[in-house]
Amino acid sequence: MRILHVITRLILGGAQQNTVDSCAAQVKPGHDVTLVHGPVYGPEGSLLVEAHATGAKVIEINAMRRALLPWHDIACFYALCRVIRDFQPDIVHTHSSKAGIIGRFAAWSERRDNMPRIIHTVHGLPFHDRQPRVVHDLYVGLERAAARRCDVLVGVSDSMRKAFDQANITQGKRFVTIPSGVDTTMFQPVDVAQRKTIRLELGVGLHTPLVGLVARLDPLKGQDDVLDILPRLIEKHPQLHVLFAGSGWQESALKDRVHKMHMTDRVIFTGLVTPHRVSELIGALDVNLLPSYQEGQPRTLIQALLCGVPIVGYDAGGITDICINGQTGRCVPTGDRDALLDAVLWTLAHPDEARAMAEQGGQIARERYSVTAMTTQLEKLYRETLDTPAA
């Protein structure tokens, strides 16, 4: 097959890793794969090296930007049309909101004799309750229009399908769930010696309570919520430390807040870290947190379960698929800081029960969330789509 992937940015993130892993798996058996992306900039890291290493042809379109920029968006549309015209793909697979909308319109406009077939993966919702209403409605309207211009919608979790159904976006379109794959060989439980070494590097004792959030530093990821409950956590656990692993546009604001709270000796900022380092840092935690307000599929929680580390999260988006309250972790209502505090305190107070839940979640993760499982399902979906009359 000739497969074209389109994604807005190749930063360090779940949607981007999903796309790069898909390219690598599709090149291996001999498919002709091209990956189109926009400029990579800012503090969130890059997967450009990994993308080129897949063997796919990688093309940057300078006009493809995350923000709503009409002139850039028009230029991006025509640039994508040229790529599609030249490459003549069997499948155009779009990812992320901006690339998903423009990519589907471009592929549809270049469609001849029902080719290419168009697939879009919903990695996370472009609309959410914390947006101004006009922005929310604009994204819903654009997603409805784009959905009419593709053959299949793919959600990385069932919650994505439900949200699209509730917003009347799918309108009868085929919508399947294919969980985003995680490298299960990279994330494994660490032994006591490794844990001690990693904690010493962080300046934290082996028996010091350490809770962490591994995610880009972004208002929707919930670092501020962790800081909201930090004073009360320290009341119960005077030696407790917090780890924020990752970078992002919110970094300076969070550091300023920590300084004003006089908590600089309790909050560790790692900055941008490699995937291998992520595995080590998660393994050093007592609790892996994700109080996120918007989430497609929380890879960091899957990674934590694979490492045998207890998890606590908000019930936003796809978090509930991974963090099943009372079974694989503690999941509390989104934005409820008191409940978040109680869940963290319970997890620290019941380490054996929490670890048992994490081990149960790890077994599920290895079975359902591997890269092989994801790419096998994608291959099957592509062939079924090509064998089915076009939408």
N, C-alpha and C positions, 0 to 999 in steps of 0.2 A: 504493500500500500504506500501511497504518497500522503504523508501526514504533515499538516501545518499546525503548530501550536502558536497561540498568540497570548501574551501576558503583558500587563502594564509595566511592571518593574521586576528586575531580578535581584531584589534585596534578599537578605536572610529572613525567610518567613516560610510558613507552612504551605501556602499556595505555590510559592516559587519552588520549594524543595519537591513538592508533588509533581510539578511540571518537569523539572530537570530529571527526576527519577523516571518519569514516563518516557521522556526522550531516550534516555540510556537504554531502557528495556526494549524500546521499539526499534532502535538502531541495531541491537544485537542480532535479531533474527533476519535482518536484511531489509527492513522497511526504509524508505527514503524519507527522512525527517528533517524539517526545517523549524526553527524556533525564532519567532519575532518578538522583540521586547522594546520598551522605551528606555530612555537614559537612566543609568543607575547613579544616584547622587545622595548626599546626606549621610547621617550617622548610623544608618541601619544595616550596613554591611552589603556584601555583594556575592552573588552566586555565578558570576560571569565565568570564572575559571572552571567551575564544575560544569557549567553549561557547555563550554567548548570541549571539555573532556568527554562528553557523551558521544561525540562523533556526529551529532546533528549539525547542519548548517545553521549558524546563528547570525541573525540580522537585527541591527538596531535601527529603529525609526525614531528620529530625534523629536518628531512632533507628538509622539505618544506620551502624554503627561497624565498624572493622576487627577489633578484639579480640573474643574470645568473651565476650559479655555477654548472658546468657539473657533478662533482662527486656527489654533493648533489642531483641534479636533477635526476640522474639515481637511486640513493637510494630511493628517494621519489617515483619514478615510481613503483618500486618493492614493496614498503610498501603499496601504494595505491592498487596495484593488490591484495595483501594479504587481505586487508580490504574488498575489493569487493568480493573476493572469499569466505570469511568467512560469510559476511553479506547477500550475494545474493540479492541485491536490485532490485526492479522493475524499479526504476528511479534513475539515477545518475545525480544530478544537480550541475554543477560547476559554480563558481563565481570567478571573478578577473582573471588577465591575466595568471600568473604562474600556479595557481591551475587549471585554465581553460584549459590550454594547456596540462599539464601533466595528469590531471584528465580525460580528454577526451581520450587521448591515452591509459591510463590504463583501463578505462571502455571498450573501443573498443577491447582491447586485451583479456579481460576476457569475452567477449560476447559469449553466447551460446544460440542457438535457438532464436536469435533476442532479447535476454535479457542480460543486462538491457537496457532500453531505455535511451538515453543520451540527456540532455538539458543543454545548456550553456547560462548564462545571461551576457550580455555586460553592465557592470556598467559604464565603461569609456574606452576610447580608449588607448590601450597600445602603439600606435604609434602616433606621432604628429610632426608638422613642426619644432619644436625646437630641435629635436633629430639629432645627426649625421646621415647622409644618410645611412650608413651601419647598424646602429642600427634600424632605421626606416624600412628598407627593410627586416631585419631579423625578426622583429616582424610581419610584413605583411605576410611573407612566412610561419611562424609558425602558424599564425591564419588561413591561407588558408588550411594548412594541417590538423589542428585540426577541422576546420569546416566540412571537409569531414568525420569526425569521430563522428558526432553527428546527432541527429534526428531533433532537433529544436534549433534555436538561438532566444534568447529573448533580446530585447533592452529596457532599462529603459526610452528611449526617441526615437522619430522618427529619430533624428539626428544620433543615433548609427547605425541604419539600413542604412541610406544614406551613412555614411562614409564607412561601410563595403561593400556596393554595389560599391562605387567609387573605392575602393581598390581591387575590384574583388575577395572578400573573400567569399561571400555567394554562388556564382555560382549555383543559383537555389535552395539553401536550404530554407526551410521554416523559415521565420523570422517574429516574432510577437513583438508588443510593449506592455509591461506591466509596467506602471509607478511604481516606487518604492514608497511604502507606508510610510506615516508619521503619527505619533500619533496625530490626530487632537484634542484630548481632552487635551493634554498637552500644546498646543500652542494657547493661547487666548489673546485678547487685555487686557492690564493692565489699571487700573484706575489711576487717577492723584495722589492719595495718594501712591499707589505702585510705580509708576514711580518716584516720589520724593524720596522715601526711597531708591530705587535702585541707583539712581543718587548720593545721599548723600554718599552711601557706596563707590561709585567710585570717590568721590571727585569732582563731577560735579554739577553745579546748575541746577535747574529745567528748566530754560529758556536758558541755554547754548547750542549752536548747538553741537550735538554729532552724528558723523557718525562712523560706525563700520563695521568690516569684521569678520565674525564668520566662521573660517575654520582652518584647521591645518596650521602651519607656514611652508610653502613650496614655492619654487620659482615659481611654476606654478599657485599658488592661487592669486597672484597679490598684496601682501602687499607692495612690492617695488613700484608698480605703484601708490599706495595711497600715499606713502611717496614722490614720485616725484611731485605730485600735491599739497601736503600739504602747502608749503609756499604760493602758490597763493590762496589757500582756506582761509588761515589766513589773507591774505590781505583784502579779502572781509568780513570775519567774524573773527574779532580779538580775540574773546573768544573761538573759535571752538576747540573741542577736538576730538581725534580719538581713537577708541577702537579696539584692536586686541584680540579677544577671541579665545583661543586655544593654543596648544603647537605643537612643531615639531622640526625637525632637523635644521631649519633656525632661530630658536629663538635668539641665541647669535649673529648671523650676523645682524639681524634686530635691536636688541637692540644697538649694536655698531654703526649702521648707525644713529639711532635716537639720540644717544649721540653726534655724530659728527655734526649733524644738529642743536644741542642745542634745541632739541624739547622734552626732557625727561618730561617736565611739561605738554606737550600737548598730548602725546601718552601713552595710558594705555594698559599694557600687563596683561591679567588676568591669564595666564597659563592655564593648563588643567582644564576644568569645567565639571560639571555633566550635563546631559540632562535637568534637572529641572532648573539649573542655566542658561543654554543657553536660555531658554524661558524668564527668567527674564531680561537677558542682552539685548536680541533682543527688548523686550518691552520698554526698556529705550532709544532706538535709535530714531533719527530723520530720518536717512537714513541707510538702510542696503546695503552694497556694496558687489559685487562679481566680481571684474575684473580678472576673472580666464582665463587662456590660454587653459585649457583642462577641460571639465566637462561633465559627463554623464547625471546626473540629479541633479540640485542644490538644495539639501534639505534645505539649509539655507535660500534660497529665498522663498521656499514654507512656511517654518516656519515663516518667516517675514510677509508674506501675511496673514497667519492665525492670526498673532498678530496685523494686521492692520498697519504694518510699511511699508513705501514706500521703493522701491527697485531700485537699479541701477546696471547694469552688462554689461559685454562684450558679444558680440554675438557669443560666443564659445560653440560648442557642444549643449547640451540640455538646455542651459540657455535661448535660444530664445523661447523654449516651455513654459517657466514659465514667463520670463520677456518680455512680448509682448510690444514693444515700443509704447508708447502713450495710451495703454489700461490697462496694469497692472503695468507698471513701465517705466523706461527709459533704453533702451538698445543701446549701441554704438559699433562701430567697434572695434574688439579685438586689443589691443595695442595702441589705439588712446587716449593718455593721455589728449590731449586738449578737445576731445569730452567727456571724462570721467569727467573732471573738469566742463565743461559746464552743464552736466547732473546733477551733484551733486548740483551746484549752482542753477540751475533751480528748483530742488526739494526743496531746502531750501527756495527759494523765493516764491514758490507756494504751501504752505503746504496743503491747502484745496483740490486743484486739485490732489496733490500727494496722499493724504489720500483716496480720492475717488477711484483712480486707485487701491490702495492697497486693499480696501474693495471689489472691483470687483474681483481682483485676489484671495482674500480669499474665495469668494463664489466658484470659480472654483476649488480651492485647496481642499475644503471640499468635493466636489462632485467627483473629479477624483483621488486625491492623498491620500486617506485614506489607512490604513493597511488592513482593511476589503476588500476594492475594489481589492487591490493587491493579497491577499491570495485567494480570491474567483476566480479570473482569473487564478491563478496558478493551483488551484485544477482542474478547467475545462480543462486547457491545459494538465495536467498530464493524465487525463482520456482519452482525445482525442488522445493523443500520444500513449497510450497503446492500443487503439482501431484501430489505423491506421497501415498499413504495415510498417515495419521498413525501414529506409533509406538505 
